[in-house]
Amino acid sequence: MTTVVRAVVSLVVAVCMLVAQPRSPEERQLLRAIQANPKNPAAHREYAIFLQMQGRGTEAIAYFRTALDLNPRSAESSYNLALALLHAGRAADSLQILDRYPSTAADRLALRGSVLNALGRFPEALTALRNAVALDPANPDTLYDLIITLLQTGGEQEATVWIDKGLRKFPHVGKMHAAGGMLAYAKGDNDRAIKAYQTAVKLEPDAADFHASLGDVYNAAGDLPGAVNSYRRAIALDANNATYYVKQGRALVKQRSNAAEQAFQQALRLDPNNAEAHFEAGKLLAARDDHRAAIDHYSRAVAAMPTLKEAWYQLSLSYRRTGRNEEAAAALTEFRKLSKEAAAEPVR
């Protein structure tokens, strides 16, 4: 029995079990299609797409992989699997699929750029994205990915050229205005950034990340009510994003609102290892002189993000205030080491 056949048999057994469980009519129909013809790659692919749309990415990957095993020449199946792996946070595995099933199609190059970006291989990511834009200049999504990667890697000059082109070519696409907002924010032009993001959210009102970015600019400009409202909108659109709660909590701290602690706690419920949320929660506790509880949060923050130098500093202070002087000295040493390393890094 070949590996592919074994995988199909295993999935068929799993499908039989799934069919017997309570499922929606649509899902039962998709499962029955696999049951009726287990060697049909399209049946596995359609079910995988359904799972992906339901937020069941881990399950989807298995069916995308089977669809590809059944038809290794299917560019659609290899693309779907690579994309699902990227969404699941498995960029290295996604790149393996892209390398194993190479293609010079624009969508493949765009995906490759996103994968390489996630892996921190920025020069290669930029090459792939530039090629993708050249092959498909009518795709605003690929152009946006290129611009964002350029802005993240110090390529503001090239990004400016692309943003100007994008705004002329895609004036009604929110992403282009959001890219302009990101550039203006990076340059410290908050007024221009606010206008750009306001246009972006008007064009794409369901884009949670645009609302969150608008909140960041409002926050930087000192408009705390505007920031809180933007973060609240982002949360309403994507209630499972812990980062949005952290951002909202920071703005609420500036407003001296008791709701700040609730925001950080919600972030930790969603992501128990969120370093920023632990750090902010620790500061609130330390401000109330509850340094023992603060130490727990600071310790979790540096465990999750060892390079978070501010958390090391606050940890040293709380250790000192609870009489744990040796640990305070060790935490302060780590803070100084990280600060020295940060100062030595070249400024882009």
N, C-alpha and C positions, 0 to 999 in steps of 0.2 A: 504493500500500500504506500503510495507516494505521500510526501509531506502535504501537498495541496489537498489530496483526497482525505487525509486524516483531519485536516483543518475543517473541511466541508462537513465531514461526518460529525465532528464535535459541535459545529455550529447548528447542524440540523437537530441534534439531540437537545441543544439549548433552546432552539426555536420551539420544539415540541413542548418543552416545559413552559416557555413563555406564553404560548397559545393557551395553555390550560389555566393561566393566571388571569386575574381581572385586568383587562386592557381596553383602551378606547377602540371603537369600531374601526377607525382608520389604521391603528397599529395592528389590530388583529388581521385585517385584510393584507397588510404588508407582510406579516409573518406567514400567513397562509400561502402567499406567493412564493416565498422561499421554500416552504415545506413542499409545495407542489413541484417545484423545479429548482432543487438546491444547487445545481451547476450553472444557473443563469446569473451571470455577474450583475445584470441590470437590477435584478430583484434585491440582491444584497446592497447595491449602491443606493437604491431608492429608500430602503429601510435605514441605511446609514444617514442619509440626508435628513430623514424624518427625526432620527435620534439627535442629530446635531442641532436641528431647529428647536428641539425640546430641551436643550441644554445638557444632554446626556452624551457629552463628547467622548468619554472613555469607552462607552459601549459602541459609539459610532465608529471609532477607529478599527475595532475588530472586523466590522462588516465592510468598511472601505478596504481593509487589507485583503479580505477574502475576495472581494470583487476584482482587485488587482491580480491576485494569485490566479484567479480563473481566466483572466484576460490580460496578460502582462503587456500587451501592445496598446492597451487603452490609455491614451494620454489623459483622458478625463479622470480615470480611476487613480492614476498616480498623482495627479494634481490634487484631487480631493483628499487623498490620504496625507500628502505632505501638508496641506492646509490644516487638516484636522489635528495633526501632530503639533503644528505651530501654535494653534489655539489652545492646545492642552499644555503648553509650556515646554514642549519637547522639541526645541529648535534643532538640536544636534541630530535627532532621529529624522526630522523633516528634511534636513540637508542630505542625509544618506539616501533618502528616496529620490530627491531631485538629482543627485549624482548618479544613482543607479539607472534612472530613466531620464536621460538628458533631453532637453528641448531648447530651441532658440525662439520659441513663440513668445510674444510680448507678455502674456499673462504669466507664463512660467518664469520669465526673467524678473517680473515684478515681485512674484512670490519669493524667488531666490533672494532678491534684494531685502525683503522683509525678514527672511530667515537669517541672512548674514548680519543684518542690523541687530537682531535679537541676540546673536552670538558675539556682538562687539567687533565684528570684522568690517569696519566701516568703509575702508577704501574699496573693498570688493563689493560691498552693498551698493555703493554709489555707482560703480561701473555697471552693475546689473540694472539698476534703476534708470540710469541715463540711456542704456540700450533699449530698455522697455519703453521709455518715453519716445525715443526716436522711431521705434517700430509702430507705436500706437499713440500718436500725438493728440488724438481725440478723446483720450481717457483721462479725466480730471483726477481720478483716484490715484493713478500711478504718478502723475505729476505732483500731487500733494505729498505722497510718500517720499519722493525725491527731495522736495523742498524741506520737509521736516528733518530728513536725515542730514541735509546740508546745514540746517540751522543748529542741529545737535552736535555737529562736528566742526563748527567754526567757519563754515563756508557761506557766510552772510552775503558776500559780494555776488556769488553765483546765484544764491537763493533769491536775492533781490531781483535779478534779471528774470528768473523763472516766475516769480510772483507777479511781476508786471505783465508778463506774457499771459499768465493764467487768468488774471483779472480781466484782461481785454478779451480773451477767448471764452472764458466761462464766468461772465459777470453775475450769473444767477446761481452759481454753485457755492454753497456756504463754506466749503473747505478752503476755497481760494481766499476768501476774506479772513478766515481763521488763520491761515498761513501768514497773511499780512499783519494780523493782530499779534501773532507770535514774534514776528520780526520787529514790530514797533515796540513791543514789551521788552524784548532783549536790548533794544537801544535806549530804553528808559523813557520812551514817548508814550506815557500812559493814556493821554487824551486820544491819541490816534489809535492806540490799541483797543480802547474801550469802544470807539466807533466801529472798528473793524469787527470785533466780536459781537457787538450788538447787531450788525448786519448779518453775521454768520448765524446767530440764533434765530433771527427773523426768517432767514431762508431755510434753515433746518432746525425747527423748534424742538425736534425730538432727539437732537444730538447732545447727550448728557455731557460729553467731554468739552463741548463748546461752552456750555453754561458754567462748567467748573472753571474753565480758563478765564471766562469773563469775571467770575468771582475772584480769581487770583489778581486780576488787574484792578478791580474795585478795591480789593484789600490793600494792594500796593499804593493806590491813590488815596487811601484813607477813608473811602466810602464804605464803612463797615455794614450799614444796613443793606446796601447794594450787594456786597459780598455775600452776606448771610442769605439773602433772597436767591442769589444765583446758585449757591451751593444747595439750597433747599430744592431748587428746581432740578438740579443735577441728580440729587438723591431720589426725587420723585420718579425720575426716568430710569435710574439704575440704583435700586435700593440695596444691591449686594456689593457695591463698590466701597470698600473700607476707606480708601483714600479720600473720598468725598466727605466722609464723616470727620476725618482728621482735619481737613481744610476748614470745614464748617466750625469745628470745635475751636480751632485757633482764632478764627474771627470772633467767636462768642467770648473767648477769653479776653480779647481786647475790649469787648463791650461789657466786661465784668458780669457776664450772664452765668447763672448757675447751670444753665443747659449745656455748657461746654463739657462738663464731666460726663454727661449722658452721651454726648456725641462720641467722645473717646471710648467709652465703654461699649457703645454699639460697634465701633470700628473693631474693637478687640473680639467681640462676639463673632463678627464676620471673619476676622483674620487674627487668631490668637497670637501669632508671631509678628504682628505689625510693629516694627521698631519705633516708628514715629508716634504711634498711638501710645505705646508704653512710655516713651519719653515724655510726652505731654501730660499723661495721667500722673506720672511721677512728679512733675513740676507742681501740679495742683496740690498733691499730697504734701510735698515739701513746704509749700507756701502755708499750709495749715500746721506745720511742725510735726507732721506724721512721717518722720524720716524712715522709720522701719518699713512702713508700707511703700514709701517712695523707693527705697533700696530694691525692693522686689521688682518694681517696674523698670527701674534703671538697669538692673542686672539683665532682665529679659530683653531690654532694648539693645544692649551691647552684645548680647548673645546672638540676637537676630541680625544685627548690623555692627560688626566689630569696628567699622570705620567711622561710626557716629561719635565724633570726638566730643561734641557738646554733652552727650549722655555720660561719657566717662568723667567729664568735669563735674557735672551735677552729682554723679555717683560718689565722687571723692568728697564732695561737701557733705552729703548725707552720712557717709561713713564717719567723717570727722565729728559730726554732731551727735552721733550715737557712740562715740568713744572707740570706734574700730580704726585706730590710727594707722596700723600697718596696711590694712586694706585701702584706706584713704590714700596713703602714699603710693601704693601700686596703681590705683586708678588714675591718680594725678600724673604719674610717670607715663601711662598710656596716652593720656590726653596730650601731654607735651610732645610725645613722639609723633602722634598723628598730626599735630599742629605744625611741627617742623617739616614733616613730609609734604603737607599741603602747601606750605610756603615755598618749598623747593620745586613744586610742579610749575612748568611753563604756563604762562597765561595765553590762551588762544585769542 
